Amino acid sequence: MTQQNLPAPGAPDIEIARAAKMKSILPLADDILGVPAEALVPYGHYKAKLSLEYIDEIKDRPDGKLVLVTAVTPTPAGEGKTTTSVGLNDGLNRIGVKSMVCLREPSLGPCFGMKGGAAGGGRAQVLPMEDINLHFNGDFHAITSAHSLISAMLDNHMQWGNELNIDPRRITWRRVVDMNDRALRDIVIGMGGPTQGVVRQDGFDITVASEIMAIFCLATDLKDLQKRIGDIILGQTHDKKPFTVRDIGADGAVTVLLKDAFQPNLVQSIEHNLAFIHGGPFANIAHGCNSVVATKTAMKLADVVVTEAGFGADLGAEKFLDIKCRQTGLRPDAVVLVATVRAMKMQGGVAKGDLGTANADAVRDGGVNLQRHIQNMKKFGVQPVVALNHFIHDTAEEVAEIQKICDAENVTMCLSKHWAEGGVGAEDLAKAVKTILDGPKPDVTLMYSDDMKLKDKVEAVAKEIYRADGVTFSGAASTAIKKIEKMGFGHLPICVAKTQSSFSTDAKKLGATSGHTVEVREATLNAGAGFVVMVCGTIMRMPGLPRHPAALDIGLDEDGQIVGLA
């Protein structure tokens, strides 16, 4: 690794990222992975896409091992799942393991809203950080445009005779934009007279909630991509028969719009270890994982691949296993569960403003959340390694409380200081993961079988993972589920869309709540993506901006440099 003069730990992520010396991506890929320059499509000096032709060339190589990084229930304090994934990858390479990391792309909505970017943090970042967080190689714009093309062709079909006899009242396809914009949740289109289209109710979701995004991240190649796009159900005709993207003739053109975006993006960490960053579906509305093509390709190029799943293990890891692994045959060889002292304090009832004060009792009380996630991972047949993402204010007494929980559950805990120290701070974690990888492959089991009824699949997840007493279904949800099963889609996995902030559907219930009821208010078939979304509680597909959005603090300084991007 090149010696670098980086700002001291605690400096803004953007300052650390700018101080890091990147290497040209083409020779770096050749040196580390043996990928020739002609297999890459450069996007400047430090970013490139890997050609689909080269991916096809290496498809018969043996697979490397797969490490899933998941986390405890997310809090406003931040858990650092991406940061840990990057740090672990750097640590593995430091101890001599040829490793890559596969991450999701950030959405512009959270970047300008409340969550911020998603390129890691401190000295465990992927670069170029600004590019990754803003417009990254145009992938999300391509997905937004592809989705918009379907919307335009759907309305155009009705404008020019409506040969399919589409019922505008039963269209389920909504529009998307990659920004948090609550005013677009429910709208009316086609106003202004007969030449302006068919008047109907419509609305916008955020791009990462689009079924196109979910398909993009689950498709195995361009042929599979087009088939899945064609399978998308857009609504019903006046005869109450479903119609698809293929029926309106849009599947070919939509695939063309996605062709270049479908190539995985290759970048590097501060320590010049390589990363694929590709795709970014929501972890509650969809499966919350990077693309299958990136994951599988990385496994052909490296001995170990580190990947993450969004939000806590009850959402991200469950969907990684029950959706992505079910559809692809992938199975993780090891699982890392990220926790922080700060998060356990918040789960124990401490306000965000008081997290800097030592409080071992609150860590112990909130530690039931970590314990629940550990137990849940064991239900899938995996023994997780707990990565305690270290913060500078953590005390020995607080760390000891986390250690007690891990000891009681008979799992390894590693105090990881990758944020402050980079790969060297993650070496202990890397060694613990390598020990797991060197042992027998875990016998991973899924939470439910394909042949179970859809309602029974929801109950399996609700009772086993969320520890609910039961599930209730609204009349609309029950009716939709009956129709989905009658159409022949009852074998599909379910994707529970609920708050990420609690095991329940109530974001205010912290810790390891149990005995609650999961309320399913809506069931939506994503036939192209291959799962059924069960919408619970008050979850929304289009977020809004907070009272003080991050966009208010983002701008350019006198030298034209971006400021305020976190």
Summary of the structure (lengths in Angstrom):
residues: 566
radius of gyration: 23.0
end to end distance: 25.4
largest distance: 72.0
contacts: 2072
relative contact order: 0.16
helix: 40%
strand: 19%
